[in-house]
Each structure stands twice: as structure tokens, then as C-alpha cells.
Amino acid sequence: MTKKIAKKRKRKLNIKNLLILVVLVFLLAGGTSYFIYTDSLKPVSKDSMQASFVIESGQSMKTVLKNLRDEGFIKNDFTALLFAKTSNLTSVKKGEYTLDKNWSTKQILEYLNDSKSANVNDTRITIIEGDWAKHIASKVTATTNVSEDELFALWNNQDYIRSLMPKYPFLTEDIFNDNSRVYLEGYLFPNTYDFFQETTAQDVTEKMLDQTLKIYDKYKADFDRVSAERGMSIHELFTLASIVQYEASKAEDMKLIAGVFYNRLDTGMMLQSSVTVCYAIDINKGDDWMKCEVNPSFDSPYNTYKYTGLPPGPILNPGEAAIEAVLNPTSSKYYYFMADVYGDGTVYYAETYAEHQKNVNKYLKK
């Protein structure tokens, strides 16, 4: 009986010791976790180190905190997110801030949640499908401190463009054609952009290239497929897309026109696109389209009435629909097309030149 009681007491003692051990482990783990948590919210530096930090419009809290970590303002973006949520500090405001690396995560988040802290002296610029580089430069210059000369110097700077190639794989050595007017023509993607009025030519350029990269990544498989099937470079595909963009306004016409141009390229015919003449003589088709039509003999490598194949580079900056049309064209037996510029803009297609001439006589002879 005594032995049974002793065993029972020993069992109780073991359970009690085990419970104490578990509690100690939890306390130790909790204490360690708390130490790690609080330490991660402390300043990254004891010394004052001020630097600029930008929050773009539409950025998520996770993105903002990741950028803070990557730029060396906070130690840990995960614990910072926990702290922000529990402290109701998730309403960060867009703008440019001057932060100090000896601030704690709490101080930084409080600062970013205060709209008075940010420099929001920004401007919005809309680049439309079909804008030339010169149109984009004019729009940027009109609302920021960046000059047209700065932009064109950068857009034709081979060293700068080569430095961008690892990040933007659609930029290749093919763009450095001696006859190209603007190397980055065709790659400045049409969109609405928010810029700070006090900005740089590099920031403006790379924000547009970031948008082009999104489209390129979206159609990467198509770019690879068409390049392999047709033996065309990425630069040539962007060039063709720019011509298609200028020739058509509707997505369905873009695909048919892309197919027409492929038919011509496949048979060695000249593209004979009047919009390339517009770019060659530096006249916007919308301003005076007849000047483009009556100058087919103008001597320029961009003139596809005078030179076979594609021009040296894009003649404008195409949108997604034109790029997608070149990658996924509509097949047909058409070799000719024309738009009823006096009517509703309907595009008429023809398989032979005789049929095409009938359309011209019917719709353009006014």
C-alpha cells in the first residue's frame, strides 16, 4: 500500500514538473519572441541619416513596408505590418518624404500617416496611344522641371540604355540603328502617369519603361513564339506594332492590318504605309494627312514607299492592342487596305491592286 502511494505521489510530482517545464518554455519563447519583435521595431541606425522615400499612388501597405525595408529605413517589414495594423497606422499617404534612419518604426509610420508630412506637389500626364517621343517630351516639359533636351539626350544615350537592358529585356542592341531618330521611340508606353513636378529625366523614362515591361511580360510567350516563327527581333515587332497603331483605331482592324503587312513582308512587297511617310517628313497625320500621301518619294529610311522592309525603328509609341495585334494577327489573303477618311473611318480591304484602286476611287476621290 505504501509503495502504491509513493508511486502515485511520484507520478503527480513528474506531471507537476512537466507542467512547470512547459510553462517555462512558453515564457522563454514568449520572452524571446517579444524581444525579437520589439528589437525589430527599433531604429536601424543610432546616427542621423536622412534620405528621401517615395510612396506611389495605389501602393499597398505591404509594398510600402517592403520598400522601407529594402531602402534601409526599417529592420523587418513583417513585424512592421503587425505593428501598423495593431496601432491603426495603415493609412499611409502618397508623396515624397524625408525620413531619418535613426527613427523607430513607430515614428516612421506615424510620419507616413500624416498627410502634412508629404511633398505631394505632383502632376498627372496622359500619354496616348500613338504619341511620338516629341509629343511625350512636350507634355513632360510642360508640367515638370525636366527639359526636352534632357529627355532626348537620355533617350539617345547608348550607355544609359545599355544599363537598363538587364531590367528591361525588350531593350536590345537592335535599337541602336544609325538611322533611328530616337532610340527609345516605341518603348515609352502610353498610360496616365503621376510625376513630381521636381523630378528627373531618368525617373520619367523608367516609369514609362516599367509599364512597357508589364505588357512585355504579359505577352512574353507570344513574343518568343512570333520571333521564332517569323525570324523577327523584338525591335522589329515593336516597329511593326507602331505602324499598325498609326494605321488603325479599332482592335479588329489592327489585327487585320497586321496580317496584311505580314503578307507583304512574306512576299517581299514594300509595306507602302503612308504613316511612315508622316514620320519621315515629321508631320502628324492628324494635322495634314494629305502631305503624307503626296510625298511617297521623300528620301528617308523611314519611308516604306521608298525602302523595302521595316523602317529603322518604331514611328510612335504603340498601345497594348497594337502590340497584341502584331503578335496575334488575323490571317487573310488581303494585300491592300484603305480607310474612308472622309466618312466614318471604315477600313476597306482588297486582295488585288485593282480591287484596292476601286475602293480608293469610291471612298477617297472627293
PyMOL commands that set and color helices and strands:
alter all, ss='L'
color gray80, all
select helices_A, chain A and resi 2-40+61-70+77-86+105-112+115-117+133-143+148-155+158-164+173-175+201-218+220-230+234-247+251-267+274-281+285-293+320-327+353-363
alter helices_A, ss='H'
color red, helices_A
select strands_A, chain A and resi 50-55+95-100+122-126+192-196+336-339+347-350
alter strands_A, ss='S'
color yellow, strands_A
deselect
rebuild
show_as cartoon
